[in-house]
Amino acid sequence: MASMVPYRSVFGIRPTSLFDALDDMMDFVPSSSTRAFPMDVEDKGEGYEVKAYLAGVSKDDIDVELNEGRLSISVKVEEKEEDKGKNFLQKEFTSFSATRGIYLKDASNEGLSARYADGVLTVTVPKIVEKKNVTKVAID
């Protein structure tokens, strides 16, 4: 989630100290250590649909794992060798890695599927079907 900008700054109220002014400026500087990607998780009844928005990421840079109900999506993007020798006037893309996870209490390890298209990873996770141990006995 993006950092919140304190109300005291930016919108007409002057900072009360130099530290407040510096703190306000840092709200607008992206931090590479907190870089993550947005995710949507939807309960579809018989399973879950998880969408991760990964624009500009190659399919080979994505790792998806389900371990005891915890779905983890990891991304590791390395700077390309071909970009290292170029004379960029401005370069905002750097190597990064990020991991997001969510606990799905009744996720099944069987029948998982994932597809990646147009920068969106969609993971379909079926729910465990509860087996009832009740057997109806007919009386003669």
C-alpha positions in Angstrom: 0.0 0.0 0.0 1.3 3.5 -0.8 2.5 5.6 2.0 0.1 8.2 3.4 0.9 11.9 3.2 0.3 13.7 6.4 -2.4 16.4 6.2 -0.1 19.0 7.8 1.9 19.1 4.6 1.4 19.9 0.9 -2.2 21.1 1.2 -1.8 24.6 2.5 -0.5 24.1 6.1 3.2 24.9 6.5 5.5 22.4 8.2 6.4 23.4 11.8 10.0 22.3 11.6 12.7 21.3 9.3 12.2 17.6 10.2 8.6 17.9 9.2 9.6 19.4 5.8 12.1 16.6 5.2 9.6 14.0 6.2 7.1 15.4 3.8 9.5 15.3 0.9 10.3 11.7 1.6 6.7 10.8 1.1 7.1 11.4 -2.6 10.3 9.4 -3.0 9.6 5.7 -3.9 11.5 3.2 -1.9 13.0 0.2 -3.7 12.9 -1.8 -0.5 9.1 -1.5 -0.2 8.3 -2.0 -3.8 5.5 -4.5 -4.2 2.7 -5.3 -6.6 -1.0 -5.0 -6.2 -3.1 -8.1 -5.8 -6.9 -8.9 -5.8 -8.3 -12.0 -4.1 -11.8 -13.1 -4.9 -13.8 -15.9 -3.3 -15.6 -17.6 -6.2 -17.5 -20.1 -4.0 -15.8 -23.3 -5.2 -12.4 -21.7 -5.2 -10.3 -18.5 -5.1 -9.1 -16.3 -7.9 -6.0 -14.3 -7.2 -4.8 -11.6 -9.6 -1.4 -10.1 -9.3 -0.7 -7.0 -11.5 2.9 -7.4 -12.8 3.3 -5.1 -15.7 6.6 -5.3 -17.5 7.6 -8.6 -15.8 8.4 -11.7 -17.8 6.7 -15.0 -17.1 10.1 -16.6 -16.3 10.6 -14.1 -13.5 7.5 -15.2 -11.6 7.3 -18.0 -9.0 4.0 -19.2 -7.5 3.8 -21.6 -4.6 1.0 -23.0 -2.4 2.3 -24.4 0.9 -0.2 -25.5 3.6 -2.8 -22.9 2.5 -0.3 -20.0 2.0 -0.2 -18.8 -1.5 3.1 -16.9 -2.3 3.8 -15.0 -5.5 7.4 -14.0 -5.9 8.9 -11.8 -8.6 12.6 -11.3 -9.2 13.6 -9.0 -12.1 17.2 -8.5 -13.0 18.6 -5.7 -15.1 19.2 -7.0 -18.7 22.8 -7.2 -19.9 22.0 -5.4 -23.0 20.9 -2.3 -21.0 24.1 -2.0 -19.0 26.2 -0.4 -21.8 23.6 2.1 -23.0 23.9 5.8 -22.4 20.6 6.5 -20.6 19.6 10.1 -20.0 17.1 8.9 -17.4 16.7 5.3 -16.2 13.9 4.5 -13.7 13.8 0.7 -14.0 16.1 -1.2 -11.8 16.5 -4.8 -10.7 14.0 -5.7 -7.9 12.4 -8.5 -6.1 9.1 -8.7 -4.3 7.0 -11.4 -2.6 3.3 -11.2 -1.7 1.4 -13.9 0.1 -2.1 -14.6 1.4 -3.4 -17.4 3.6 -6.3 -19.3 2.1 -7.5 -21.6 4.9 -9.3 -24.2 2.7 -7.1 -24.2 -0.4 -6.6 -27.4 -2.2 -3.2 -28.4 -3.5 -4.8 -30.3 -6.4 -6.2 -28.5 -9.5 -4.2 -25.3 -9.2 -3.8 -23.3 -12.4 -2.1 -20.1 -13.3 -2.0 -18.0 -16.5 -0.1 -14.8 -17.3 -1.4 -12.4 -19.9 -1.1 -8.6 -20.5 0.8 -8.1 -17.2 -1.8 -9.8 -15.1 -1.1 -13.2 -13.3 -4.3 -15.0 -12.5 -4.0 -18.0 -10.1 -7.0 -20.2 -9.6 -7.0 -22.1 -6.4 -9.8 -24.7 -5.8 -11.2 -25.2 -2.3 -10.9 -28.5 -0.4 -14.2 -30.4 -0.8 -15.3 -31.6 2.6 -16.1 -35.2 2.6 -18.9 -36.2 4.9 -18.3 -39.4 6.8 -22.0 -40.0 7.1 -23.5 -43.0 5.3 -27.2 -43.3 5.0 -28.4 -46.8 5.8 -31.7 -48.0 4.4 -33.9 -50.0 6.8 -35.5 -53.1 5.4 
